[in-house]
Amino acid sequence: MPLSAEEIASHPAALRGVKEQSRALIHIYETSPRLAAVFATQQRWLLGHVGLALHFRRDPDDRRTEMTVARFIEVVRRNSVASRNTAEAFVKEMLRYNVAEYISSRGDGRAHPLRVTAATIETFTGWIHAHLRTLDRIDGGARLTTFLGHPDMLAKLQPLICDGLLASIPVREPQQTFSLFIWLNNGGIVMDWLMSGI
């Protein structure tokens, strides 16, 4: 049974779970700071999830579903995540730091197909593990065990996470206290440091 945000926040195990989750995310940051920086601010966090969702939703047999700069920008603009220039700069940065790569040399400019690198997917899987472990500690569930038993589950789960993030007003427009951190460079890691130290 799904947990509501209120049930998670009010559960006695929530603080301990979030502290452990924060330590896991700090470890990801220490291991791969360039990749962790993708999730360091609210806007970049949402841009990263959009890119991952496009990657996982592609059908290798249908070129129309490939992730391209044009498709990425279209989804970002449709969901009011960022401007065209910000989205394009984000993709260029992801290519420069090997977070994403071109699939092949065919295509030109905005129609050139992209994919997320294996190293990025491995690191993002650690992000998923941390969150599933927290939820399991709250309700005694077996989400992480189920996830680990189905290697293909990431490709199904992440696009649903992205859809939920894009549809959530509190996530898209957080309250003032939270928003002080999410717009800072590395604001996400600052919050993790604070939570892990409580």
ABEGO torsion letter per residue (X at the ends): XBBBAAAAAABAAAAAAAAAAAAAAAAAAAABAAAAAAAABAAAAAAAAAAAAAAAABBAABAAABBBAAAAAAAAAAAGABBAAAAAAAAAAAAAAGABBBABABEBEAABBBBBBAAAAAAAAAAAAAAAAAAAAAAGBAAAAAAAABAAAAAAAAAAAAAAAAABAAAABBBAAAAAAAABBGAAAAAAAAAAAX
